[in-house]
Amino acid sequence: MSQGDARANVTGAALLDLVAVMDRLRSGCPWDARQTHESLVPYLIEETYETVEAIERRDLAELRGELGDVLLQVLFHARIASERTDGTGFTIDDVARGIADKLVRRHPHVFGDVSVSGADEVKRNWETIKAEERAAAGGGPSSALDGVPMAQPALSLAAQLQRRAQSAGAPDALAGLAPDGGEYASDQAEPGSAHRVSEIGADLFALVAKARAAGVDPELELRRAAGVFRDRFQAWERSSSRV
């Protein structure tokens, strides 16, 4: 068996081919050559949502293709980063090595001698190790909410904030944002300023907490409801001969 045949039988070998294709595109295609981290953001978001949709449709063939599109975005960003000369650059190997090290570090029950009673304890250990990592990286006290991307969809954002707070031991009542005349003053706000929270906003935040308590993801549940509404509306259009 040749070396090429042997490599073809190794899981992940095709990733090397993809890296080579990305390198060729970056150096040989005018469009690929001019892309930046910032210019690629819309594609990363778009491909992620298309992957979610393929999962919702249970279309495995489509899912395979969409995962390839997401993987391309990862390789593209790593390729761009590798070109930096100011000491901040990194390669796809750095990305892969970093996530591999993180997984080993956060699974001491698999790669170490820690014993766990089940999935719940695994999750608690993960959050504890993650908090220790944040504190070590910052060189001082850190918030359990550090690293939560505030730009994500609002329902997902509310759910993640609540999950982080719960993991940190915050009381469930903290998720109740009473409007109090339409304003909820932040402890960190400047004197005289406030973060406005309407009654609807407070109700939505509480509804997210209710969804989490029921063991469902509020973002996915609303997406499902939106999908049902779409189907019903389109059925109404057809029955009404509107299209």
NORZIZI-V959046 format. One record per residue. N is the residue number from 1. PHI is phi in whole degrees, 0 to 359 (999 if undefined). PSI is psi in whole degrees, 0 to 359 (999 if undefined). Layout:
BEGIN
[[N/PHI/PSI] [N/PHI/PSI]]
END
This chain:
BEGIN
[[1/999/132] [2/285/165] [3/298/324] [4/294/319] [5/295/320] [6/296/319] [7/294/326] [8/295/337] [9/269/0] [10/265/125] [11/300/129] [12/97/352] [13/298/325] [14/295/340] [15/296/327] [16/295/322] [17/296/319] [18/294/320] [19/300/318] [20/295/321] [21/296/317] [22/297/319] [23/299/319] [24/293/319] [25/295/318] [26/297/326] [27/265/342] [28/244/348] [29/250/123] [30/303/321] [31/291/312] [32/297/325] [33/293/333] [34/265/359] [35/287/151] [36/232/172] [37/305/317] [38/293/318] [39/291/337] [40/272/350] [41/306/312] [42/301/325] [43/289/322] [44/298/316] [45/294/314] [46/299/313] [47/294/326] [48/294/315] [49/294/324] [50/293/327] [51/293/317] [52/301/317] [53/295/322] [54/296/322] [55/294/317] [56/298/326] [57/279/351] [58/56/36] [59/261/97] [60/291/325] [61/295/316] [62/294/321] [63/299/318] [64/302/316] [65/293/318] [66/292/323] [67/296/325] [68/296/320] [69/295/321] [70/293/318] [71/300/322] [72/300/319] [73/298/319] [74/298/312] [75/296/321] [76/297/312] [77/297/319] [78/294/322] [79/296/318] [80/296/317] [81/296/328] [82/293/343] [83/275/352] [84/291/144] [85/240/12] [86/260/14] [87/90/357] [88/257/2] [89/287/162] [90/204/164] [91/245/175] [92/296/331] [93/294/322] [94/296/320] [95/297/311] [96/295/317] [97/295/322] [98/295/315] [99/288/327] [100/296/315] [101/298/321] [102/296/317] [103/296/319] [104/296/316] [105/296/323] [106/268/4] [107/236/60] [108/295/342] [109/283/346] [110/256/315] [111/257/0] [112/229/207] [113/247/20] [114/279/138] [115/255/142] [116/230/155] [117/270/344] [118/168/190] [119/296/325] [120/296/319] [121/290/326] [122/301/315] [123/296/318] [124/296/317] [125/297/320] [126/302/313] [127/293/323] [128/295/313] [129/297/320] [130/298/318] [131/296/321] [132/295/322] [133/295/317] [134/297/317] [135/295/319] [136/293/322] [137/291/326] [138/273/346] [139/72/16] [140/186/190] [141/302/143] [142/227/163] [143/268/145] [144/295/345] [145/266/359] [146/300/137] [147/91/354] [148/287/119] [149/288/111] [150/287/349] [151/274/356] [152/287/165] [153/308/145] [154/301/319] [155/296/316] [156/296/320] [157/298/312] [158/299/317] [159/296/318] [160/292/319] [161/300/317] [162/294/320] [163/298/314] [164/299/316] [165/296/318] [166/296/318] [167/297/331] [168/277/359] [169/93/12] [170/290/145] [171/293/146] [172/301/330] [173/297/341] [174/296/336] [175/283/350] [176/276/110] [177/257/90] [178/295/128] [179/301/324] [180/50/59] [181/79/15] [182/97/1] [183/228/139] [184/236/112] [185/279/129] [186/279/143] [187/297/336] [188/266/1] [189/287/151] [190/292/153] [191/307/131] [192/88/351] [193/255/164] [194/201/155] [195/266/117] [196/284/133] [197/229/115] [198/285/170] [199/298/321] [200/295/317] [201/299/316] [202/296/320] [203/295/319] [204/296/318] [205/296/320] [206/293/326] [207/294/325] [208/298/316] [209/297/321] [210/296/318] [211/297/316] [212/297/320] [213/296/330] [214/276/357] [215/81/23] [216/239/155] [217/271/118] [218/298/324] [219/296/313] [220/292/323] [221/295/319] [222/291/324] [223/298/318] [224/296/316] [225/297/321] [226/295/323] [227/295/320] [228/296/317] [229/299/317] [230/302/313] [231/298/317] [232/294/319] [233/295/316] [234/293/327] [235/294/321] [236/295/319] [237/301/314] [238/294/319] [239/290/336] [240/266/3] [241/55/40] [242/270/346] [243/231/999]]
END
